[in-house]
Amino acid sequence: WMIADILAHPAAEWHAHASHNDADAMRALDNRVATAWSSGEQQTPGMWFQMDLGGVEKISGVMLIAPPDEFPRGIRVSVWNASAHRWQIAAEKTDARADAEIIFPATPTQFINLQLVQAAEPAWSIQHVRVYREMEEWMGASNRNE
């Protein structure tokens, strides 16, 4: 095979914002081990972190990787439903004991909102975010042999 035979899924630039320490929110998306976003305060219900995927993607889950003990104890994942012009809750996880992996039915969205639903003493931090995307087509229409 040749490198020209490999198709890559194009990726738009992602952006992040947060209710606390917004200036550092992009640190959760920079793919650097040494950086992380942190709320800088104890976890409180209503604290949020939001991602803009740069375009509509069909997603089915998120994984939040945190520094030791700074994972969310309870979190709600909401996605923006563009056709209904409103947020819809995709999933909720409570009483977490480690990094949060939240899986939900595949849904198209551009925006993902993560909101805390439980209080905890440590700050909420995110070192890395993984978004599980569903690929509808592996080959472009022009490359299919029919």
Buried (B, 14 or more C-beta within 10 A) or exposed (E): EEEEEEEEEEEEEBBBBBBBBEEBBBBBBBEEEEBBBBBEEEBBEEBBBBBBBEEEBEBBBBBBBBEEEBBBBBBBBBBBBEEEEEBEEBBBBEEBEEBBBBBBEBBBBBBBBBBBBBEBEBBBBBBBBEBBBEEEEEEEEEEEEE
